[in-house]
Amino acid sequence: MAQPEENVRSAKKQRVARAAKHYLEQKNDDLLSTQEAWLDVASVIFSEDGAQVEYFPRAYVPIYFG
């Protein structure tokens, strides 16, 4: 069984990037031409003992919206 973070493939990255771009367009058009964005990944595995959370900051190569 693959780890949750291994399931973040190209298509999912593209969907998240489009959603982030749409969000920024709604908030402020100037942000798209001046900002660089990194996308993080969080992995959560539930078991009888509780949850195991791993956080991967800046997991994606920077995405340039401008």
PyMOL commands that set and color helices and strands:
alter all, ss='L'
color gray80, all
select helices_A, chain A and resi 4-7+10-27+29-34
alter helices_A, ss='H'
color red, helices_A
select strands_A, chain A and resi 36-37+41-47+50-56+63-64
alter strands_A, ss='S'
color yellow, strands_A
deselect
rebuild
show_as cartoon
